[in-house]
Amino acid sequence: MDEPEAASEWLTVGARIRASREAAGMSIRELGRRIDVSASHVSQVERGLAAFSVRALYNVVSALGISMDSLFEAAATTEGEPIVPLEGVVATAQNTSLDEAGIVLRGNARPTIRLKFGPRWERLTPRAEDGAEFIEVVYDSAPGTQPPEDFIRHGGREYGVIVSGTLNAQVGFSQTQMHVGDSIAFDSRIPHRFWNSSTEPVRAVWLVLDERGDSGARGAAASSTERHSSF
């Protein structure tokens, strides 16, 4: 993805972070303090002029008590209008379009986020889901790259499968390489990290279940340091 695309995505992400921060009655300075990022950088992100790292974005989600996938750019119809979920309609009306019902998301309309110095996340659900995140992650080719310096951990459980390429995985003290068709399931509270050191991009599909299976668990986290470590 080129820089203009990334900038466009972060205009949306930044605006949603700002809206969530203001709804929580939190100042830019206080959010920066909680996620260990300067207030000026938070301000730049909120204006779409900068991007957060994986670590910082996870900490923002925890500090504001919101879902990660609620920050993605909204999927849109061909007319550019947001999809309104009408799941109940498909159960009661005949000949209802599943696209119009908001339960089918086309591949060319996936909401996306490109992380600073990290992978590209593509949401696989038409809208944010309570208690779960269903995403495809693209890890750019980076021959010979070393593992990320930091690990990430959070409440819940993760499931992943490699769609293409070879991904390095470390959960706790153990490491392995995962190839096409390989899958993984683990407790997200265990420190973990994933990276691509090959000459080919890696695509992996991930399902992340919330700690208590509902969106309320996100807001129940006492602090970003309790819920997430750095990545």
Solvent accessible surface area in square Angstrom, and as a share of the most:
residue,aa,sasa,rsa
1,M,81,0.36
2,D,81,0.42
3,E,147,0.66
4,P,97,0.61
5,E,84,0.38
6,A,24,0.19
7,A,48,0.37
8,S,57,0.37
9,E,10,0.04
10,W,6,0.02
11,L,103,0.51
12,T,35,0.20
13,V,0,0.00
14,G,0,0.00
15,A,38,0.29
16,R,76,0.28
17,I,0,0.00
18,R,88,0.32
19,A,59,0.46
20,S,26,0.17
21,R,20,0.07
22,E,103,0.46
23,A,91,0.70
24,A,57,0.44
25,G,70,0.68
26,M,20,0.09
27,S,61,0.40
28,I,50,0.25
29,R,184,0.67
30,E,46,0.21
31,L,0,0.00
32,G,2,0.02
33,R,164,0.60
34,R,107,0.39
35,I,1,0.01
36,D,107,0.55
37,V,29,0.16
38,S,65,0.42
39,A,30,0.23
40,S,75,0.49
41,H,40,0.18
42,V,0,0.00
43,S,27,0.17
44,Q,76,0.34
45,V,0,0.00
46,E,5,0.02
47,R,132,0.48
48,G,8,0.08
49,L,116,0.58
50,A,23,0.18
51,A,21,0.16
52,F,1,0.00
53,S,34,0.22
54,V,8,0.04
55,R,56,0.20
56,A,4,0.03
57,L,0,0.00
58,Y,27,0.10
59,N,9,0.04
60,V,0,0.00
61,V,3,0.02
62,S,5,0.03
63,A,16,0.12
64,L,18,0.09
65,G,29,0.28
66,I,32,0.16
67,S,16,0.10
68,M,5,0.02
69,D,0,0.00
70,S,39,0.25
71,L,1,0.00
72,F,1,0.00
73,E,65,0.29
74,A,44,0.34
75,A,5,0.04
76,A,42,0.33
77,T,52,0.30
78,T,137,0.80
79,E,139,0.62
80,G,50,0.48
81,E,110,0.49
82,P,83,0.52
83,I,34,0.18
84,V,97,0.56
85,P,55,0.34
86,L,77,0.38
87,E,80,0.36
88,G,54,0.52
89,V,52,0.30
90,V,49,0.28
91,A,87,0.67
92,T,120,0.70
93,A,47,0.37
94,Q,166,0.74
95,N,156,0.80
96,T,36,0.21
97,S,43,0.28
98,L,85,0.42
99,D,47,0.24
100,E,121,0.54
101,A,0,0.00
102,G,0,0.00
103,I,67,0.34
104,V,42,0.24
105,L,31,0.16
106,R,137,0.50
107,G,58,0.56
108,N,147,0.75
109,A,30,0.23
110,R,71,0.26
111,P,4,0.02
112,T,11,0.06
113,I,0,0.00
114,R,53,0.19
115,L,3,0.02
116,K,77,0.32
117,F,188,0.78
118,G,22,0.21
119,P,16,0.10
120,R,41,0.15
121,W,15,0.05
122,E,17,0.08
123,R,6,0.02
124,L,33,0.17
125,T,14,0.08
126,P,19,0.12
127,R,76,0.28
128,A,40,0.31
129,E,59,0.26
130,D,113,0.58
131,G,3,0.03
132,A,22,0.17
133,E,9,0.04
134,F,81,0.34
135,I,14,0.07
136,E,11,0.05
137,V,4,0.03
138,V,14,0.08
139,Y,21,0.08
140,D,65,0.34
141,S,47,0.30
142,A,37,0.29
143,P,91,0.57
144,G,59,0.56
145,T,50,0.29
146,Q,141,0.63
147,P,42,0.26
148,P,35,0.22
149,E,157,0.71
150,D,51,0.26
151,F,55,0.23
152,I,7,0.04
153,R,85,0.31
154,H,6,0.03
155,G,6,0.06
156,G,14,0.13
157,R,98,0.36
158,E,11,0.05
159,Y,78,0.30
160,G,6,0.06
161,V,56,0.32
162,I,3,0.02
163,V,71,0.41
164,S,41,0.26
165,G,22,0.21
166,T,34,0.20
167,L,0,0.00
168,N,15,0.08
169,A,2,0.02
170,Q,15,0.07
171,V,33,0.19
172,G,21,0.21
173,F,208,0.86
174,S,80,0.52
175,Q,109,0.48
176,T,79,0.46
177,Q,98,0.44
178,M,8,0.03
179,H,91,0.40
180,V,96,0.55
181,G,55,0.53
182,D,57,0.29
183,S,83,0.54
184,I,36,0.18
185,A,51,0.40
186,F,14,0.06
187,D,33,0.17
188,S,0,0.00
189,R,143,0.52
190,I,71,0.36
191,P,54,0.34
192,H,4,0.02
193,R,32,0.12
194,F,17,0.07
195,W,23,0.08
196,N,6,0.03
197,S,34,0.22
198,S,35,0.22
199,T,98,0.57
200,E,107,0.48
201,P,69,0.43
202,V,0,0.00
203,R,80,0.29
204,A,0,0.00
205,V,33,0.19
206,W,11,0.04
207,L,62,0.31
208,V,15,0.08
209,L,65,0.32
210,D,9,0.05
211,E,92,0.41
212,R,153,0.56
213,G,52,0.50
214,D,70,0.36
215,S,49,0.32
216,G,48,0.46
217,A,5,0.04
218,R,9,0.03
219,G,49,0.47
220,A,59,0.46
221,A,27,0.21
222,A,82,0.63
223,S,44,0.28
224,S,7,0.04
225,T,105,0.61
226,E,108,0.49
227,R,22,0.08
228,H,6,0.03
229,S,32,0.21
230,S,32,0.21
231,F,49,0.21
